[in-house]
Amino acid sequence: PRGDDGAGRGGATVVDLDARRRRPRRGVPYPLAAAAAAAALLVGGVSVWGAQRLGLEPDPTVLATAELEPLAGYTARGSAEVDERPDGTRQLVVRTDPADVDGFKEVWLLAPDAQRMVSLGVMAGDEAVFVLPENLDVGEFPVVDVSNEPIDGDPTHSGDSIVRGVLEV
């Protein structure tokens, strides 16, 4: 027989599960906590996006610009600018008119004699942004060149330039 203290044989405690289920739970249920966390992330993300869209994030400083002129066989024109972002990184922003290419467009910085060059990457559309390496001296490579590159596995410049221009500070 049990007494009122809830102890059964051997000193084991008998728990009334019905009473425990009726007791209010402490803490926040997992689905509610997950929803609150997701909402906080969404609000934070929207706030950052909104600040950027509203112009609250400082605009980059334009360090140099170039007008890109068409080369033989092309009529496209464009522009390029080197921007310094608030965090100190530099980027090259390139915009061109649409151009018919056989392969893909690649953006290069060339030395004035066009004997040395640095590939910045592929330009997928008519506008592209490339982060410039910290140690790249744009004064040493001031010529912006967008080339028509065949898909042939050769990483060197094809010699077929669409537009070209010199960055001016």
Legacy VTK file of the C-alpha trace (Angstrom):
# vtk DataFile Version 3.0
C-alpha trace
ASCII
DATASET POLYDATA
POINTS 169 float
0.000 0.000 0.000
1.044 3.526 -0.739
0.946 6.465 1.563
0.263 10.085 0.657
3.945 10.774 0.078
3.898 9.092 -3.407
6.615 6.605 -2.487
5.964 3.001 -3.484
7.945 -0.119 -2.712
11.654 0.217 -2.496
11.519 4.016 -2.101
10.678 4.591 -5.797
8.660 7.714 -6.554
5.365 7.345 -8.336
4.674 10.208 -10.749
1.156 11.236 -11.699
1.530 11.714 -15.508
-1.918 13.270 -15.866
-1.012 15.974 -13.355
2.314 16.575 -15.112
0.569 16.972 -18.511
-1.846 19.526 -17.038
1.023 21.658 -15.713
1.914 24.635 -17.915
5.169 24.171 -19.853
8.081 26.454 -19.306
10.096 27.826 -22.199
9.180 28.436 -25.789
8.105 25.563 -28.016
10.736 24.715 -30.652
8.619 25.650 -33.720
7.817 29.036 -32.185
11.490 29.662 -31.317
12.549 28.684 -34.856
9.938 31.015 -36.359
11.104 33.875 -34.129
14.743 33.304 -35.146
13.800 33.237 -38.831
11.807 36.444 -38.437
14.769 38.139 -36.734
17.077 37.123 -39.594
14.570 38.345 -42.151
14.150 41.705 -40.416
17.935 42.068 -40.139
18.434 41.185 -43.799
15.681 43.528 -44.934
17.207 46.290 -42.802
20.625 45.884 -44.467
19.033 45.630 -47.915
16.871 48.655 -47.173
19.836 50.684 -45.975
21.692 49.883 -49.196
18.648 50.599 -51.381
17.921 53.863 -49.585
21.486 55.018 -50.009
22.330 54.912 -46.311
25.454 52.887 -47.069
28.115 55.282 -48.354
28.682 55.273 -52.092
32.039 54.018 -53.311
34.660 56.626 -54.245
35.428 56.709 -57.970
39.215 56.536 -58.404
39.447 56.308 -62.214
37.195 56.115 -65.274
37.542 55.054 -68.910
35.392 55.339 -71.996
35.575 52.047 -73.890
35.716 52.462 -77.661
34.957 49.756 -80.257
37.774 47.981 -82.016
37.824 46.639 -85.581
34.748 44.618 -86.478
32.658 45.808 -83.493
30.315 48.710 -82.816
29.791 48.256 -79.060
30.894 51.007 -76.701
31.188 51.005 -72.948
32.619 52.436 -69.782
34.756 51.300 -66.890
35.473 52.716 -63.480
37.634 51.795 -60.536
35.730 52.300 -57.288
36.978 52.168 -53.732
34.333 50.764 -51.410
33.873 51.991 -47.824
35.726 48.874 -46.583
38.817 49.833 -48.648
38.479 47.202 -51.372
38.752 48.336 -54.974
36.563 47.076 -57.774
36.430 47.525 -61.514
32.914 48.081 -62.849
32.623 47.445 -66.604
29.564 48.188 -68.762
29.290 47.555 -72.495
26.686 47.649 -75.199
25.585 44.186 -76.301
28.098 42.580 -78.658
27.883 39.420 -80.718
30.641 37.089 -79.610
31.546 33.599 -80.759
32.721 32.480 -77.309
32.631 34.628 -74.199
33.691 38.108 -73.077
36.768 38.354 -70.858
37.922 41.523 -69.076
41.604 42.384 -68.939
43.837 45.138 -67.572
46.763 45.796 -69.903
50.045 47.647 -69.603
50.197 50.627 -72.020
52.351 48.616 -74.455
49.852 45.676 -74.318
52.769 43.299 -73.725
51.737 42.508 -70.144
48.158 41.919 -69.037
46.040 40.640 -66.165
42.796 38.747 -66.706
40.072 39.786 -64.276
37.521 37.235 -65.442
34.507 36.516 -67.574
31.866 39.135 -68.261
28.600 37.179 -68.295
26.299 39.996 -69.430
26.686 43.641 -70.360
27.804 44.711 -66.876
30.289 43.102 -64.492
32.064 43.940 -61.245
35.523 42.582 -60.477
37.248 42.911 -57.104
40.811 44.035 -57.737
43.675 42.345 -55.892
45.161 44.622 -53.225
48.627 44.523 -54.781
47.478 45.253 -58.366
48.766 48.672 -59.447
46.164 50.068 -61.828
48.715 52.716 -62.869
50.879 49.906 -64.214
47.883 48.317 -66.017
45.645 51.279 -66.966
44.115 49.875 -70.172
40.720 48.149 -69.842
40.105 45.601 -72.582
37.103 43.341 -73.203
37.928 40.487 -75.551
35.960 37.909 -77.511
37.446 34.625 -76.318
36.860 31.314 -78.126
36.084 28.264 -76.021
39.339 26.529 -76.898
41.028 25.947 -73.541
43.742 28.546 -74.236
43.932 30.978 -71.269
45.808 33.688 -73.198
44.210 36.713 -74.819
42.689 35.844 -78.196
43.812 39.091 -79.824
40.149 39.785 -80.693
39.188 42.848 -78.611
35.648 44.198 -78.602
36.236 47.474 -76.712
39.219 49.170 -75.105
39.953 52.342 -73.139
42.489 53.912 -70.773
41.641 54.591 -67.123
42.068 58.233 -66.194
42.392 59.354 -62.591
LINES 1 170
169 0 1 2 3 4 5 6 7 8 9 10 11 12 13 14 15 16 17 18 19 20 21 22 23 24 25 26 27 28 29 30 31 32 33 34 35 36 37 38 39 40 41 42 43 44 45 46 47 48 49 50 51 52 53 54 55 56 57 58 59 60 61 62 63 64 65 66 67 68 69 70 71 72 73 74 75 76 77 78 79 80 81 82 83 84 85 86 87 88 89 90 91 92 93 94 95 96 97 98 99 100 101 102 103 104 105 106 107 108 109 110 111 112 113 114 115 116 117 118 119 120 121 122 123 124 125 126 127 128 129 130 131 132 133 134 135 136 137 138 139 140 141 142 143 144 145 146 147 148 149 150 151 152 153 154 155 156 157 158 159 160 161 162 163 164 165 166 167 168
